[in-house]
Every structure is written in structure tokens, then in C-alpha cells.
Amino acid sequence: MDFKLGNLFCKAGEKISAFWDIEGYKIPTTIINGKNKGKIVGISSGIHNCEYVGIQSALELSKELDPESINGGVIIFHPVNYSGFFKKVPAVMPEDNKNLNRAFPGENDGTISAKIAYHFSKFLYPQLDFFIDLHGGDLYERTTTFVYSPGIGDEETIKISHEVAQILSVPYRVKSSAKTGAYNSAAIQGVPSMLIERGGNGIWNDKEVKDYKKDILAVLSYLNIVPNFSYSKNINQKMITTAKYISSEVDGFWYPKYKVGDTFKEGNLLGEIKDCFGNVIASYFAEFDGVILYGVFSLAVRKEEEILAYGKI
């Protein structure tokens, strides 16, 4: 079946790599349209443009997947925030200084972030059977490996999303209560989805990319798009339904007490902020037993900047 996305057109059995043009903003896109019918999956990377493990994984998959050997189709964006990728600006679109992931579901008469989100919501999601958003720690962040699955949407969409997430090798699955974000917006529109976190600190390596691709291929195999790729349900994956997100109360010097993936007990000191004279000006304590999901690991932090996230286990 032929596939069309804006200015891009790909016939059944073909593969194209070109730019999806959204009102002059160009997103590198690869469409792999299989000869045989099957589900259609969208894979985005670089919504946060310095999260390199996901971007490299998407780029490699775009080269490796072949229309002759898949059922259905796979649409890969590598990366979405293409201008920010080269400017090395963490978290935001350089054109409007906005966090693209917070712009969903978007609006057509807004800034470029809102327009991109709108085009995903209006023209991409209605054609998909599943959506995967690849993330990881930004330039000054690090994340443990985990997956977000949506918690808002119709019952069947949520059920499928969580079932597919259990195929991943990641140790934790976090049920999201957010309404914004590319994957949450997809789920609200009835498209099962997930957001995978892996890596960080503006670096990537072959092992992280290999692990990322293995998880993505497992999902594609589960959906009968990629044949002959073995996978199994991750029976050790832990479900997290309560997560805490800490934002800094002040500008200062940040000293976290734990690394990503570390566990701790209720009441433990998670980190503290000092002023430029070394005096403690803010301290953060655990509200429950949990695990560090991701955090900022730069010395400098800004007031109202999110610096730590942890989940209840």
C-alpha cells in the first residue's frame, strides 16, 4: 500500500530517504514501505536534539531495514529537531526556544514547535498502528534505561501499549499521567505508543545503540513487521505508577547523592544545592522508597530547572 506524508510519497515495496517539509522546516525522514501488508509504525528520535543514543539508533535502523523483508511500513525521523542538532542546544528548538515535547498536540498557527507537533498529530498519527519515541539524557542529563507507557487514553490503547512495552529489555516501565508529549498525544488519539529512555550526557557508544536497536526490533517483531527476530516477555520488568519530579528552587551548585538506577529508602537525602560560597541552600529528601530514573549531573543548575526524577518501587 502506498504511503504519503506531506511532500513525501513512497510506493509499496520501496524505501525513500528525504526531508519532510513542514512549512519550510525540514525533518530527515526515512520511509520503509514493505511489499506485504502489515502494521505501520512511526519511530521518532531527536525531539530533544542532544539525546544522541536514540538519534544514532534511528539513523542506523533507517539504513538497515529493507522493504523486501518487512511487512507493513516503518517511518523513521532522524532527528526531528534537526536545526537544534547542529547548534547543540539542549532541550529546546533554537527557532523559538521551546521544548518541542511540551508542544503536543500542537497548533497550526503557533511557533515552529507547535506547527511540528500539529503535523505529527494531524497527518502522521492517523496513519499509524504504533508509535515509538526514542529519548535519553540530554547534554547535562543521564537516564537509567526504562520505558514510559501512556496512562491516558482509551482502555484498549493503554492495554496494547503496556503489553508491547513488556517486550523491551528495560528493567522499569513507568505509567505516565501526562497529557503532553509526542507519545502521550499519540495514545490520546488512539495510537498505542511508548517513550524509551537510554543514555545521556551528550555521548553515545556502540553498545547502547546495539541495545536500543535490539529493543526496537523486538517491538517490530512483536507487531509482525520484522520476521525471524526472536524476543521474549521481560518477566522481571517492574511497573512504576508513582514518580516524583524535582525542580530546583534556586540557582546554585548541584550535588546529587545517587547515580541513575540507584535505589534508596524513604527519607534519604537525594541531593543538595549550595551557593557559590559552599553553603547548603536547598536539600531534597526521598518521599518514598524508590529508584533514580534520570537527573541533571551538571554542577550548575537554574531555578525551576528539573533536576531529578525518581519512581516508587
C-alpha positions as CSV (number, residue, x, y, z in Angstrom):
1,M,0.0,0.0,0.0
2,D,1.4,3.4,-0.9
3,F,2.2,5.8,1.9
4,K,2.0,9.6,1.8
5,L,3.2,12.1,4.4
6,G,3.1,15.7,3.4
7,N,5.5,16.2,0.5
8,L,6.8,12.6,0.8
9,F,5.4,9.7,-1.2
10,C,6.6,6.1,-1.0
11,K,5.2,3.2,-3.1
12,A,4.7,-0.3,-1.7
13,G,8.0,-2.2,-1.8
14,E,10.1,0.9,-1.9
15,K,12.2,2.9,0.5
16,I,12.9,6.6,0.4
17,S,15.1,8.9,2.5
18,A,14.2,12.6,2.2
19,F,13.1,15.7,4.1
20,W,9.6,16.0,5.4
21,D,8.9,19.7,4.8
22,I,6.7,21.3,7.5
23,E,6.2,24.9,6.3
24,G,9.9,25.3,5.5
25,Y,11.2,23.3,8.4
26,K,12.9,20.1,7.1
27,I,13.0,16.8,9.1
28,P,15.2,14.0,7.9
29,T,12.8,11.1,7.3
30,T,13.1,7.5,6.0
31,I,10.1,5.5,4.9
32,I,10.5,1.8,4.5
33,N,7.3,0.5,2.8
34,G,7.2,-3.2,2.8
35,K,5.9,-5.3,-0.2
36,N,3.5,-7.2,2.1
37,K,0.6,-5.6,4.1
38,G,1.1,-5.1,7.8
39,K,1.1,-2.6,10.6
40,I,2.5,0.9,10.2
41,V,4.9,2.1,12.9
42,G,6.4,5.6,13.4
43,I,9.8,6.0,15.2
44,S,10.9,9.5,16.2
45,S,14.3,10.5,17.5
46,G,15.9,13.8,18.5
47,I,12.7,15.6,19.7
48,H,15.4,16.6,22.2
49,N,18.2,17.1,19.8
50,C,21.2,16.2,22.0
51,E,19.9,12.8,23.1
52,Y,22.3,11.0,20.8
53,V,21.8,7.3,21.5
54,G,18.3,7.4,20.2
55,I,19.3,9.5,17.2
56,Q,22.1,7.2,16.2
57,S,19.9,4.1,16.7
58,A,17.2,5.6,14.5
59,L,19.7,6.5,11.8
60,E,21.2,3.0,11.7
61,L,17.8,1.4,11.6
62,S,16.8,3.6,8.7
63,K,19.8,2.2,6.7
64,E,19.3,-1.4,7.9
65,L,15.6,-2.1,7.4
66,D,14.7,-3.2,3.9
67,P,11.2,-3.1,2.2
68,E,11.8,-6.6,0.8
69,S,12.0,-8.2,4.2
70,I,9.3,-6.4,6.2
71,N,5.5,-6.4,6.5
72,G,3.7,-3.1,6.6
73,G,5.8,0.0,7.0
74,V,8.2,1.9,9.2
75,I,8.6,5.7,9.2
76,I,11.7,7.0,11.0
77,F,12.6,10.6,11.9
78,H,16.4,11.1,12.5
79,P,16.3,13.6,14.1
80,V,13.1,15.7,14.5
81,N,14.9,18.7,16.0
82,Y,17.3,18.9,13.0
83,S,18.3,22.5,13.4
84,G,19.0,22.1,17.1
85,F,21.1,19.0,16.5
86,F,23.8,21.1,14.7
87,K,23.5,24.0,17.1
88,K,23.9,21.6,20.1
89,V,21.2,23.4,22.0
90,P,19.9,21.1,24.7
91,A,16.1,20.5,25.3
92,V,14.7,23.2,23.0
93,M,14.1,24.2,19.4
94,P,16.5,27.1,18.6
95,E,14.0,28.9,16.5
96,D,11.5,29.6,19.3
97,N,13.4,28.4,22.4
98,K,10.6,26.0,23.3
99,N,10.6,22.3,24.4
100,L,9.1,20.5,21.4
101,N,7.9,17.6,23.5
102,R,5.8,20.1,25.5
103,A,4.2,21.5,22.4
104,F,2.0,18.5,21.6
105,P,-0.7,18.1,20.3
106,G,0.3,21.4,18.7
107,E,-1.4,24.1,16.7
108,N,-1.0,25.2,13.1
109,D,-0.9,28.9,13.8
110,G,1.7,28.7,16.6
111,T,5.5,28.8,16.6
112,I,7.6,26.2,14.8
113,S,7.4,23.8,17.7
114,A,3.6,24.0,17.8
115,K,3.5,23.5,14.0
116,I,5.7,20.4,14.1
117,A,3.6,18.9,16.9
118,Y,0.4,19.8,14.9
119,H,1.7,18.0,11.8
120,F,2.5,14.9,13.8
121,S,-0.9,14.9,15.3
122,K,-2.9,15.7,12.2
123,F,-1.0,13.9,9.4
124,L,1.2,11.2,11.0
125,Y,-0.7,9.6,13.9
126,P,-3.9,8.9,12.0
127,Q,-1.8,6.6,9.7
128,L,0.0,4.7,12.5
129,D,-0.7,1.4,14.3
130,F,2.1,2.1,16.9
131,F,4.4,5.0,17.8
132,I,7.9,4.8,19.4
133,D,9.6,7.9,20.7
134,L,13.4,7.5,21.3
135,H,14.9,9.6,24.1
136,G,17.8,9.6,26.6
137,G,19.6,12.1,28.8
138,D,20.4,15.4,27.2
139,L,23.8,17.1,27.3
140,Y,23.8,17.5,31.1
141,E,21.5,14.7,32.0
142,R,21.8,10.9,32.4
143,T,19.0,8.4,32.5
144,T,18.6,4.8,33.6
145,T,17.2,2.6,30.9
146,F,13.4,2.5,31.2
147,V,10.2,3.0,29.2
148,Y,7.3,5.3,29.6
149,S,3.9,3.9,28.7
150,P,0.8,6.1,28.5
151,G,-1.8,6.2,31.2
152,I,-4.3,8.4,29.5
153,G,-6.4,7.2,26.5
154,D,-8.9,4.5,25.8
155,E,-8.6,1.2,27.6
156,E,-7.5,-0.8,24.6
157,T,-4.8,1.7,23.6
158,I,-3.3,1.6,27.1
159,K,-3.5,-2.1,27.3
160,I,-1.7,-2.7,24.0
161,S,0.9,0.0,24.9
162,H,1.8,-1.8,28.1
163,E,1.8,-5.2,26.6
164,V,4.3,-4.2,23.9
165,A,6.5,-2.4,26.5
166,Q,7.0,-5.6,28.3
167,I,8.9,-6.9,25.3
168,L,11.7,-4.4,26.0
169,S,14.8,-5.5,27.9
170,V,14.5,-2.4,30.2
171,P,14.1,-3.0,34.0
172,Y,11.4,-0.4,34.6
173,R,8.1,0.6,33.0
174,V,6.6,3.9,34.1
175,K,2.9,4.6,33.6
176,S,2.6,8.2,32.6
177,S,-0.2,10.5,33.7
178,A,0.9,13.3,31.4
179,K,-1.3,14.6,28.5
180,T,1.5,16.4,26.6
181,G,4.4,14.8,24.8
182,A,4.6,13.1,21.4
183,Y,3.8,9.6,22.6
184,N,1.1,10.7,25.1
185,S,-0.6,12.7,22.3
186,A,-0.5,9.7,20.0
187,A,-2.1,7.5,22.7
188,I,-4.8,10.1,23.3
189,Q,-5.6,9.9,19.6
190,G,-5.9,6.1,19.9
191,V,-2.4,5.1,18.7
192,P,-0.6,2.7,21.2
193,S,2.8,4.2,22.0
194,M,5.9,4.3,24.2
195,L,8.8,6.5,25.0
196,I,12.1,4.7,25.6
197,E,14.9,6.3,27.7
198,R,18.6,5.3,27.3
199,G,22.0,7.0,27.7
200,G,22.8,10.7,28.1
201,N,25.5,13.4,28.8
202,G,25.8,14.2,25.1
203,I,27.6,10.9,24.2
204,W,26.8,7.6,22.7
205,N,28.5,4.3,22.2
206,D,28.1,1.1,20.1
207,K,26.7,-1.0,23.0
208,E,24.0,1.5,23.9
209,V,23.0,1.8,20.2
210,K,23.0,-2.0,19.8
211,D,20.8,-2.4,22.9
212,Y,18.4,0.3,21.7
213,K,18.1,-1.3,18.2
214,K,17.5,-4.7,19.7
215,D,14.6,-3.4,21.7
216,I,13.1,-1.6,18.7
217,L,13.5,-4.7,16.5
218,A,11.8,-6.8,19.3
219,V,8.8,-4.4,19.1
220,L,8.7,-4.6,15.3
221,S,8.9,-8.4,15.5
222,Y,6.1,-8.5,18.1
223,L,4.0,-6.4,15.7
224,N,4.8,-8.9,12.9
225,I,6.7,-6.3,10.9
226,V,10.1,-7.8,11.1
227,P,10.1,-11.6,10.8
228,N,12.5,-14.0,12.3
229,F,13.7,-11.8,15.2
230,S,13.5,-13.5,18.5
231,Y,12.1,-11.8,21.6
232,S,10.5,-12.8,24.9
233,K,8.4,-11.1,27.5
234,N,10.5,-9.4,30.2
235,I,9.1,-11.0,33.3
236,N,11.5,-9.1,35.6
237,Q,10.3,-5.6,34.3
238,K,9.0,-3.6,37.3
239,M,5.9,-1.4,36.9
240,I,6.1,2.1,38.4
241,T,2.9,4.0,38.8
242,T,4.2,6.9,41.0
243,A,7.0,9.1,40.0
244,K,8.4,12.3,41.6
245,Y,9.9,15.1,39.6
246,I,12.1,17.6,41.4
247,S,12.8,21.1,40.1
248,S,15.4,23.4,41.6
249,E,14.2,26.1,43.9
250,V,17.3,28.3,43.3
251,D,20.2,28.9,41.1
252,G,23.2,27.1,42.5
253,F,25.7,24.3,42.6
254,W,24.1,20.8,42.5
255,Y,25.4,17.8,44.4
256,P,23.3,14.7,43.8
257,K,23.8,11.7,46.2
258,Y,22.9,8.9,43.8
259,K,23.5,7.8,40.2
260,V,20.8,6.8,37.8
261,G,19.5,3.4,38.5
262,D,20.4,3.6,42.2
263,T,17.8,2.7,44.8
264,F,17.2,4.4,48.1
265,K,14.9,4.5,51.1
266,E,12.2,7.0,52.2
267,G,13.8,9.9,53.9
268,N,17.2,9.5,52.3
269,L,19.0,12.7,51.2
270,L,18.8,12.7,47.4
271,G,20.9,15.8,46.8
272,E,21.6,19.3,47.8
273,I,22.3,22.7,46.2
274,K,25.0,25.0,47.5
275,D,25.7,28.7,46.8
276,C,29.0,29.9,45.3
277,F,30.5,30.0,48.8
278,G,29.7,26.3,49.5
279,N,26.8,26.9,51.8
280,V,23.8,24.5,51.5
281,I,20.8,26.4,50.3
282,A,18.4,23.6,49.3
283,S,18.1,19.9,50.2
284,Y,15.9,17.2,48.7
285,F,14.8,14.1,50.6
286,A,13.0,11.0,49.2
287,E,9.3,10.9,49.8
288,F,9.2,7.1,49.4
289,D,11.4,4.1,48.6
290,G,12.5,4.4,45.0
291,V,14.9,4.3,42.1
292,I,16.6,7.3,40.3
293,L,15.1,7.4,36.8
294,Y,17.0,10.4,35.4
295,G,18.7,13.5,36.6
296,V,20.9,16.5,35.9
297,F,24.5,15.9,36.6
298,S,26.0,19.3,35.7
299,L,27.4,21.3,38.6
300,A,25.4,24.4,37.7
301,V,21.6,24.3,37.9
302,R,19.0,27.0,37.4
303,K,16.0,28.0,39.4
304,E,12.9,26.0,38.2
305,E,15.0,23.6,36.2
306,E,14.0,19.9,36.6
307,I,17.0,18.2,38.2
308,L,15.9,14.8,39.3
309,A,13.1,12.2,38.7
310,Y,12.6,9.1,40.7
311,G,10.0,6.3,40.8
312,K,8.3,4.5,43.6
313,I,9.3,0.8,44.0
